[in-house]
Amino acid sequence: MCLRIDFHLRTEGEELPDAFLEAYELELMFDNTRRSLGAALERKFSDVVCAEHAEAPSFTISGVYNNEREDMDIRYHVDTCCQFFLLRVMQILNQRA
């Protein structure tokens, strides 16, 4: 099974004249976010499949960098084949290491 991770990262709001991050730096931050979060999910879920349906979970990571507040909001969306497997995936996702 192949773990599917989709990323939807974007910016919103007017860029400040003295912005902390320029467009190039934002792209670097987005690339690093994709690599870092993708590697963490791969590490945790590379061998995790539903015992009943033999399917892997899939993840959608959405991130919005707000130019005006200069912060980023990241959200995870998890898709699984069944509710029981979703509970198992969430348990693994919430583990520290």
Beta strands, then each sheet from edge to edge (+ up, - down):
strand 1: 4-12
strand 2: 58-66
strand 3: 71-79
sheet 1: 1+ 2+ 3-
end
